[in-house]
Amino acid sequence: MFKKLRSEFNTVFEKDPAARSRIEVLLAYPGLHAILFHRVSHWFYHHKLVLIARLISHFGRFMTGIEIHPGAMIGERFFIDHGMGVVIGETSEIGDDVLLYQGVTLGGTGIEKGKRHPTIRNNVVVGAGAKVLGAITIGDNVRIGAGSVVVRDVPDNTTVVGVPARAVFEQGKRVTPLDVLDHGQLPDPEVEIVKILVDRIHRLEERVNKIKEVKEVKDVDDIKEMKESEEMLRCFMDGAGI
Ligand SMILES: CC(C)(COP(=O)(O)OP(=O)(O)OC[C@H]1O[C@@H](n2cnc3c(N)ncnc32)[C@H](O)[C@@H]1OP(=O)(O)O)[C@@H](O)C(=O)NCCC(=O)NCCS
């Protein structure tokens, strides 16, 4: 734990050009204090002392304005710059060398239990005020623009911005509207529709299976919608002679 904390202390100098002296970083960096509180609260959480863990985390939030649930798993050299208003949910998983700015939320999208917060892989930057929602995966070396709302997986080496977030750089290459209108590679609309329908059925099937697992059929409309989609797909494929 102390090795991790030392590397986090050094990381501040790498990631914040405003950091000047070691004593300043030690005394006046809430992002560093928050991770210190988290490492301790996570230890208690891991040892099933949940109330103590929650109290330490709560005190940390009071001191820093940063709320990290003790259950969140955070890798090495993690840094939160400025910090105020950051919220990190219970089932979040964060890799190494991740940088968050103030106002970032790694949150859930509903009241479901189980894994419901994002997985952030290595070397990711999440800009100020960005919201990353749901059990999605943010790949290695991703950059998320300030104020973005991310609700879908983001592949490695991508920069996303906006609400909902869209890619502006992929594998170091700028994504422009002209890419979409590349006349040499115009999309086949029929194939696209079939792909959308198949994808929709797949997602609905996954949701139905999850509902079955907890033996609570909360939303029978999902099943109805899945059957309707299956029906639509069948009619479409019959009509298109596929
Ligand atoms: C996302 C980000 C990393 C991209 O930086 P970049 O690689 O230099 O990219 P660019 O500035 O060339 O922007 C590329 C495109 O995305 C748009 N864009 C960039 N950041 C955006 C944002 N936060 N929201 C919406 N659009 C954004 C730009 O307008 C540009 O659009 P265009 O292609 O239509 O011209 C950066 O803009 C960002 O938001 N960083 C977070 C920084 C932060 O939170 N700082 C807080 C300090 S306290």
The ligand as a Tripos MOL2 file, in Angstrom:
@<TRIPOS>MOLECULE
LIG
   48    50     1     0     0
SMALL
NO_CHARGES

@<TRIPOS>ATOM
      1 C1        -11.1290   15.7540  -25.5870 C.3       1 LIG1
      2 C2         -9.7740   16.4400  -25.6160 C.3       1 LIG1
      3 C3         -8.7630   15.5530  -24.8710 C.3       1 LIG1
      4 C4         -9.3910   16.5950  -27.0810 C.3       1 LIG1
      5 O1         -8.2390   17.3700  -27.2180 O.3       1 LIG1
      6 P1         -7.4610   17.4400  -28.6520 P.3       1 LIG1
      7 O2         -6.8970   16.1000  -28.9590 O.co2     1 LIG1
      8 O3         -6.5320   18.5760  -28.5730 O.co2     1 LIG1
      9 O4         -8.6060   17.6350  -29.7280 O.3       1 LIG1
     10 P2         -9.1100   18.9670  -30.4530 P.3       1 LIG1
     11 O5         -9.0390   20.1480  -29.5260 O.co2     1 LIG1
     12 O6         -8.4000   19.0530  -31.7630 O.co2     1 LIG1
     13 O7        -10.6500   18.6410  -30.6920 O.3       1 LIG1
     14 C5        -11.1050   17.7360  -31.6760 C.3       1 LIG1
     15 C6        -12.5790   18.0180  -31.9160 C.3       1 LIG1
     16 O8        -13.3080   17.7340  -30.7010 O.3       1 LIG1
     17 C7        -14.0040   18.8960  -30.2450 C.3       1 LIG1
     18 N1        -13.8830   18.9000  -28.7920 N.ar      1 LIG1
     19 C8        -12.7500   18.8660  -28.0520 C.ar      1 LIG1
     20 N2        -13.0440   18.8130  -26.7480 N.ar      1 LIG1
     21 C9        -14.3920   18.8110  -26.6520 C.ar      1 LIG1
     22 C10       -15.2980   18.7560  -25.5590 C.ar      1 LIG1
     23 N3        -14.8550   18.7000  -24.3250 N.pl3     1 LIG1
     24 N4        -16.6210   18.7530  -25.8240 N.ar      1 LIG1
     25 C11       -17.1000   18.7970  -27.1030 C.ar      1 LIG1
     26 N5        -16.2710   18.8510  -28.2000 N.ar      1 LIG1
     27 C12       -14.9380   18.8650  -27.9510 C.ar      1 LIG1
     28 C13       -13.2680   20.0710  -30.8890 C.3       1 LIG1
     29 O9        -14.0950   21.1930  -31.0280 O.3       1 LIG1
     30 C14       -12.8890   19.4750  -32.2140 C.3       1 LIG1
     31 O10       -14.0420   19.4630  -33.0400 O.3       1 LIG1
     32 P3        -13.9540   19.6750  -34.6550 P.3       1 LIG1
     33 O11       -13.3040   18.4250  -35.1620 O.co2     1 LIG1
     34 O12       -15.3770   19.8010  -35.0740 O.co2     1 LIG1
     35 O13       -13.1280   20.8880  -34.8590 O.co2     1 LIG1
     36 C15        -9.8080   17.8180  -24.8850 C.3       1 LIG1
     37 O14       -10.5240   18.7510  -25.6850 O.3       1 LIG1
     38 C16       -10.4680   17.7770  -23.5080 C.2       1 LIG1
     39 O15       -11.6750   17.9760  -23.3510 O.2       1 LIG1
     40 N6         -9.6170   17.5150  -22.4570 N.am      1 LIG1
     41 C17       -10.0360   17.5280  -21.0740 C.3       1 LIG1
     42 C18        -9.2630   18.6040  -20.3550 C.3       1 LIG1
     43 C19        -9.8330   19.0030  -19.0150 C.2       1 LIG1
     44 O16       -10.8290   18.4890  -18.5560 O.2       1 LIG1
     45 N7         -9.1630   19.9250  -18.3740 N.am      1 LIG1
     46 C20        -9.5660   20.4030  -17.0960 C.3       1 LIG1
     47 C21        -8.4370   21.1990  -16.5420 C.3       1 LIG1
     48 S1         -8.8960   21.9120  -15.0460 S.3       1 LIG1
@<TRIPOS>BOND
     1     1     2 1
     2     2     3 1
     3     2     4 1
     4     2    36 1
     5     4     5 1
     6     5     6 1
     7     6     7 2
     8     6     8 1
     9     6     9 1
    10     9    10 1
    11    10    11 2
    12    10    12 1
    13    10    13 1
    14    13    14 1
    15    14    15 1
    16    15    16 1
    17    15    30 1
    18    16    17 1
    19    17    18 1
    20    17    28 1
    21    18    19 ar
    22    18    27 ar
    23    19    20 ar
    24    20    21 ar
    25    21    22 ar
    26    21    27 ar
    27    22    23 1
    28    22    24 ar
    29    24    25 ar
    30    25    26 ar
    31    26    27 ar
    32    28    29 1
    33    28    30 1
    34    30    31 1
    35    31    32 1
    36    32    33 2
    37    32    34 1
    38    32    35 1
    39    36    37 1
    40    36    38 1
    41    38    39 2
    42    38    40 1
    43    40    41 1
    44    41    42 1
    45    42    43 1
    46    43    44 2
    47    43    45 1
    48    45    46 1
    49    46    47 1
    50    47    48 1
@<TRIPOS>SUBSTRUCTURE
     1 LIG1         1 GROUP 0 **** ****
